Amino acid sequence: MRILNLVVLNNYMTVLPPEQPLEAPKKLGQNTGKKVEDRLDELEILIRQNMQWSEIIYKDVKKIRRRLFVGQIWGLIKIMLLLAPFVAAAFFLPPYYRQAKQWYVDNIETPRIQLENNLNKVNRYLP
């Protein structure tokens, strides 16, 4: 059974390939000249490597999903912070609007109308 060459690179456990000359892949059904035990050992090594990579990928996917979820929540909070003043204004400002409108009518419109009436009276007496 071969010994795995495990190396930690950038917080990831990496399995280095054994130092062997590269062979051209053989087609299925051809005799590779290896014993069944050797082939099973190689399969076991490949399965272990696959499991290690699967664990690494699972951890990364878990972190990514959490960051996406937090990002979605933060996006909703930003939208609520943006819309909250408008909702509050729609709820609290109508009484102030009515009060300001009444003040405008009392202090601007009524004196203007009275002034126009007085000017019309004066204009009637002028030649």
C-alpha positions in Angstrom: 0.0 0.0 0.0 1.3 3.4 -0.9 1.8 6.3 1.5 -0.2 9.4 0.8 1.8 12.6 0.3 -0.3 15.1 2.2 0.6 18.7 2.1 -1.3 21.7 3.6 -1.5 24.6 1.1 -3.5 27.7 1.8 -5.4 26.0 4.6 -6.3 23.1 2.3 -5.1 19.6 2.6 -3.7 18.6 -0.7 -2.8 15.1 -1.8 0.3 15.2 -4.0 0.5 12.5 -6.7 3.0 9.8 -6.1 6.3 10.3 -8.0 5.9 7.9 -10.9 6.4 8.4 -14.6 3.2 9.1 -16.4 1.7 6.3 -18.4 -0.7 6.6 -21.2 -4.2 5.6 -20.0 -5.2 2.1 -21.1 -8.6 1.2 -22.4 -11.1 -0.7 -20.4 -10.8 -4.4 -20.7 -7.0 -4.3 -21.4 -4.8 -6.2 -19.0 -2.8 -3.7 -16.9 -0.6 -6.3 -15.4 -1.5 -5.4 -11.8 -2.8 -7.6 -9.1 -6.3 -7.2 -7.8 -4.9 -6.3 -4.4 -2.8 -3.5 -5.9 -5.8 -2.2 -7.8 -7.9 -2.3 -4.7 -5.2 -0.4 -2.8 -5.2 2.3 -5.5 -8.9 2.5 -5.4 -8.8 2.9 -1.6 -6.3 5.7 -1.9 -8.4 7.4 -4.6 -11.5 7.1 -2.4 -9.7 8.6 0.6 -8.5 11.4 -1.5 -12.0 11.9 -2.9 -13.4 12.0 0.7 -10.8 14.6 1.8 -11.6 16.8 -1.2 -15.3 16.4 -0.5 -14.8 17.5 3.1 -12.9 20.6 2.0 -15.4 21.4 -0.7 -18.3 20.9 1.8 -16.7 23.3 4.3 -16.2 25.9 1.6 -19.7 25.6 0.4 -21.0 25.9 3.9 -19.0 29.2 4.4 -20.2 30.5 1.0 -23.9 29.7 1.8 -23.6 31.4 5.2 -22.1 34.5 3.6 -24.8 34.6 0.9 -27.5 34.3 3.6 -25.9 37.1 5.7 -25.6 39.2 2.5 -29.3 38.7 1.8 -30.3 39.7 5.3 -28.0 42.8 5.1 -29.6 43.7 1.8 -33.1 43.6 3.4 -31.9 45.7 6.3 -30.5 48.3 3.9 -33.8 48.4 2.0 -35.8 48.8 5.3 -33.4 51.6 6.4 -34.0 53.3 3.1 -37.8 53.0 3.2 -38.4 53.6 6.9 -38.2 57.4 6.7 -40.8 57.5 3.9 -43.2 55.2 5.7 -42.8 57.2 8.9 -43.4 60.5 6.9 -46.5 59.1 5.3 -47.8 58.1 8.8 -46.8 61.2 10.8 -46.9 64.2 8.3 -50.6 64.4 7.2 -51.7 66.3 10.4 -48.7 68.7 10.0 -49.6 69.2 6.3 -53.2 70.0 7.2 -52.0 72.5 9.8 -49.6 74.1 7.4 -52.3 74.4 4.7 -54.7 76.0 7.2 -51.9 78.5 8.2 -51.4 79.3 4.5 -55.1 80.0 4.0 -55.4 82.1 7.1 -52.2 84.1 6.7 -51.6 84.3 2.9 -54.9 83.6 1.0 -57.3 85.5 3.2 -55.3 88.8 3.3 -54.7 88.6 -0.4 -58.4 88.2 -1.2 -59.2 91.1 1.2 -56.6 93.2 -0.5 -58.0 92.4 -3.9 -61.5 93.3 -2.8 -60.3 96.6 -1.3 -58.5 97.4 -4.6 -61.6 96.6 -6.6 -63.6 99.0 -4.5 -61.0 101.7 -5.0 -60.9 101.0 -8.8 -64.7 101.6 -9.0 -64.3 105.1 -7.7 -61.4 106.0 -10.0 -62.1 107.5 -13.4 
